[in-house]
């Protein structure tokens, strides 16, 4: 049997001592596609090749478009396309391992970002469909409706100062006996004094009953 690694690309087979060109790469996001644009550093024209990395739903795996070689972490095989969707494979490599890592991480970060955006859009669609499936509630008013604007005047509220004055007012006590009105005292005195006419009658009876 043939191992899987034997079907994949190896950088040592490329003749690294004599590269075809020294290029500059640009990564540009266009909707759900990340374009890896390859520019020749000796020319000022447009890109000599473009590798489109499609990240939408149903797109091929990123590793099938940007395929890392089996014998190095600094080299990749890009699946490039032209305007008529014809494709060709181009091998690229980086001198520094950190730059190669950033290159790969940027591609996968873009793919995850597109996936999160698609998940959010699908969630919104599901909520909208759920709302459309709910039964409609008739909120129309039935029959003649009488609406009265305004309200009856409310009684004036007792202010806090009025309530405090009422609560703190001293109770009203009856006056003491010594402070009764003059008219009442005079009436008592007149009722206590005996009638002069009655005393005279009694005295007369006493005289008539005395012996001669």
HELIX and SHEET records of a PDB file:
HELIX    1   1 UNK A    4  UNK A    7  5                                   4    
HELIX    2   2 UNK A   11  UNK A   13  5                                   3    
HELIX    3   3 UNK A   16  UNK A   18  5                                   3    
HELIX    4   4 UNK A   62  UNK A   65  1                                   4    
HELIX    5   5 UNK A   97  UNK A  133  1                                  37    
HELIX    6   6 UNK A  160  UNK A  168  1                                   9    
HELIX    7   7 UNK A  177  UNK A  179  5                                   3    
HELIX    8   8 UNK A  182  UNK A  192  1                                  11    
HELIX    9   9 UNK A  196  UNK A  208  1                                  13    
SHEET    1   A 3 UNK A  23  UNK A  30  0                                        
SHEET    2   A 3 UNK A  33  UNK A  40 -1                                        
SHEET    3   A 3 UNK A  49  UNK A  54 -1                                        
SHEET    1   B 3 UNK A  66  UNK A  68  0                                        
SHEET    2   B 3 UNK A  75  UNK A  81 -1                                        
SHEET    3   B 3 UNK A  87  UNK A  93 -1                                        
END                                                                             
